[in-house]
Every structure is written in structure tokens, then in C-alpha cells.
Amino acid sequence: MRPGEVTLIQKNPETARLAEVAPWHENTAACLAIGAAILAAMPPPPATVLECGCWNGWLCHLLAKANYSVRGMDACEDALAYARRGEPFGEAAKRPEFFTGNFEESMGDGPPVDVIVFNSAFHHSERPAETLKAAYAGLAPGGRCILVEPGFGHTLSPQTREHARQWDVTEKDSPPIKIWRLGKKAGFKRVKVYPHPGTLFQSTYLPSAFAMRPSLRFLSSWFGGLISCGFIGAKWGHGMTVLFK
């Protein structure tokens, strides 16, 4: 894990601002679309959940509000400070627990869990194969690992490259085909792949989409969904991958 993953909030004012308010910011709707998709991929509550790279904990609080038993892990103690004091969805029956850890090495000291979640966190791993091996070991029999990650082309973005260089963090393309190949080697038996909920939301519901004529808007969202869900997108694009133990 790169040193910048631990110090990002201290050094980057924009990251600190987002950690203070997320998910209630200019991209709230996309965040909540991701949260809804993850909820749809979950087993029924009460199930035990570990979110790896939980950042300011907003997703942990959402899952706790839905009556899951949730723990969140992050390498950045500054992010966890926001997580511990936040209740972005109101008080849950059982608050999430948060702890500092490196998911490239282990899933922490707790018992095996039913679900492990990576929401835009797995692609920051310098050792993705070891990360999925640790996730497999940290799951209870029949458990699942849900990963919402950017696919091919993420690291081609000048913004991504500059972010990695300036803040000393890891950025990797993590399409479903890569996750599944590594997942099989780690021991996972089955996979389901879905379009990335944030990308699907942006191509369908943002104001730019509604500026089109209705017929064009339908074709645009249909074509975007086809790219996301089709043969190429399902393998190489941004996606939500669910691995089953």
C-alpha cells in the first residue's frame, strides 16, 4: 500500500472536504445509486459485513441502517475519525464498528463475515491477488465479495495519472475479467457481473441526458447499458463484480 493512501486526507484539501460531507455532496445521487446496487447484491439481513477501504464510512452507515451488522476498515485513521462520528442516514439500531487495517494483508482480527465489500477501493491495491486471497479467507462458507470498481481505461485518464503522481497513491484498472481471474485463483467458485451503478446512473439520469429528445435519450441510455452489460463491457468496463465462495 502506497504511503499516500494513509496521508491523503492530511495533504489533499479536496479529499478532506469530501470526507467531511460524503455522501451529501455534488455527486450524492451517483453515490446513492452505488449504495442501492450494493444493497440489491446483498443477502438478506441480518448478515455480517466488512467494508474494506471504507473511507468516511458512509456506505457502512447505510448498510447498518438496513439492519446489517457492519464493520469498516481503512488504512487512513483520519478517514475513520469522520466515520466514527458520522451518522449520515440517522441513527441505526446497531452502529458500525471501524478499525485501522491493510486489506492487502488480512481482513482484520474478527470472525469470518458473510459479505466483504470494496467500493472504489480494490483498484488502490498494489497486490490485488493477495487482497482477494485475504478476502476469501475472511469470508464465511457461502459468503460473497462485492466489488464496485473502475475498469479498463481508468489509468489512461490524465486526471487519474496526476492524482497518483501528486498524492503517491495506487491506481489500477480493475475490470470484472481481471477480478474474476484473480478470484478463481484465490478460490472463489462463481461470479456475477453487473454494470457499474454510477456509470449507468450518469448515462441515464444526469441533466445532460434529459437535455436530449426523449427518443434520443432512450437510445443513448439503451446503448450505454448495452456497452456496460454486453460482451465487451462485462469483461473490460467499469462494473460491479460479485464473487461467491
N, C-alpha and C positions, 0 to 999 in steps of 0.2 A: 504494500500500500504506500502510495506516494505521500511525502510529508504534508503536501498541500491539502490533502483530504482532512487532516486534523486541524489545520490552522486557517482554513478558508474563510470562516466567519470573522475571525480576527482581522484578516487582511483585506477582505473584499466587502466594501460597504453595501453594495447591491445585494449580495448574498445575505448579509446581516439584516437588511431591510426585509427581504422576503421571509427569512426565518422568523422574524417578529410577527408577521401578519398571515402567512400562508395557512389555509388555502384562500383567505379572503384578500385577493389582490386582482390585478388586471386579467389574470388567466384563471379566475375562480371556476368558471363553467367547465373548462377543459380538465381542471383538477378533479372536479366532482364527477365528470364523465369517467375518468380513470377509476375513481373510487367505486362508482356504481358497477363498472365492469368487473372489478376485483371481487366485489360482493357477490355478483352473479356466478363467479367461478368458485366460490367457497362452498364447503359442506355446510349443512345446517348448524346453527348454534345450539348448544354451547360447544364450540370446538376450541382447542388451544392454538394460538397463532404467534409466530415470531416474525416481525418485520426486520429485515437486515438493511442497514443504511437508512434508518427511519427518519433522519434529519430532525425537523422540528416536531415530529410526532403526529402531524395532522391525520394521517391515514390510520395510525394506531387508535387515535381518539374516535374516529369514525367507526372502526370495527368494534371497539369497546361499546360504543353507543348501540350497535346492532347485537349486543349481548354475547360477543366473543370474549374469551379470556386471552388478553393480549400482552405481549412483551415486545419492546422495541430496543434494537441495538444499533449503535453508531460509534464510529471511531472518534467523532468530534464532540468533546464534552460541552463545548459552547452551544452546539445544536441541542443537546439533551437538556440543557438548562431551560431552553424555550419549551421543550416537550414536557418537562415535568410541571411547569407552571401553567401550561395552556389547557383550555377546555373549549376548543373552537366549535363544538357541537352541543355544548351544555354538559352537565354532569352525567356520567354514566353510572350504572349500578355498581360496576367494578372498574376503577381507574386502571389504565395501562401501567405496566412497570417498565422502567427504562434502565439500561446499563451500557457501559462502555465496552466495546469489543471490536475485534477484527474478524470479519466474516470469511476472510481468506484462510483462516486457521481453524476456527471452530464456530459453533452456534451458541457458545456460552456454556454455563455450568448447569443449566436447568434440565429437567427431564425432556425426552423426545416430545415433539409437538405434532399436531395434526396438519398444520399448514405453515409453510415458510414463504414469505412474500419479499420480492425485490421489486421496488417501484423506482425505476431510473437509478438504480444503484449497482446492479451487476456489471454494467458496462464500465464502471470505475475500477473493477478488479484487475490487478496486474496478473493474477493467477486464476483465471476463470475455471480451469479444470479442477484445481484444488478447492475452489469455492463450491462447486457443485458436489464434489465428494463430501465436503463438510456438511452441506445441506442434506444430502442423502442420509448421512449418519445421524443427523439431528432430527429426522422425521420418524414418527411412529409408524408401525406397519400399516400400509394402506394410505399413508399420508400423501400430500401433494405440495409441489413447489410452484408458485405463480410468479412469473417474471414479466414485467412490462418494460420493454427496453427498445432503444433505437437500433435500427438495422443498418444494412449496407448504405454507405454514403454519409453516415454521421460524421466520420472523421475527415471527410473531404471538405466539410464546411470550414471556410476561413475563420468564422466565429468560434467553432469548436477548437480548431488548432491554436488560435490565440489564447483561448481560455486555458487550455492545457499548458501552454508555454508560460503564460503570465503567472498562473497560480500553482504550478507544479502539481497538477492532478492528472490522473489517468483517464483517457477517453478511448474507448474501443467500439467498433461496430459489433453489435450483438444480435444478429438476426436469428429468427427461430431455428433455421437449419444448423447454425453453429451451436446454439443452446442444446438442441436435441442430440447432436453428435457427441457433445461433451457429456450430456445427461445419460446417454446409453452407456458410455464408458464408466460413469460413476455408479451405475446400477439401476437407473430408472427403467421401468418396463413399458411405459406408454406415454403418449404425448397428445395434447390437443393444442391447436394453434388458432388464434383469433386475430383480427385486425387490431392495430393499436388504437385504443379508445380515444386518445387525444387527437390523433391524426384523423380518425373517422369523424369526430366531432367538428374539427376545424374545416373539413372539406364539405360538411353538410349544413352546419348551423351558424357559422360566423356571418356577420353582416355582409361581407363581400359575396358570400354565396347567395344571400337574399337579394342582392342588387341585380341578379340575373333575372331574365324572364323565367316564369315557372317551368316551362318545358326545358329550358337550358339548365336550370337548377337541378331538375330531376336527372337529366343526362349526366351532369357534372358529378352529382353525388353517387349515381349508379356506377359511372366509370371509375371514380375514386375508390368506391367499395370493391369493384372488380379487381383493380390493381392491388388493393390491400389484401383481398381474400383469395385471389387467384393463384395460379401455379407459381408465378414469379414472386408476387408479394408474400405469399405464405412461406416461402423459403428464405427470401432475402430482405424483405422490407421490415419497417418498424412493426412490432407486433406484441401480442400478449401470448406467452407460451406457458402451458400448464403441464408439468411433468408429474407422473404418478409413480410412487414407489411400489 
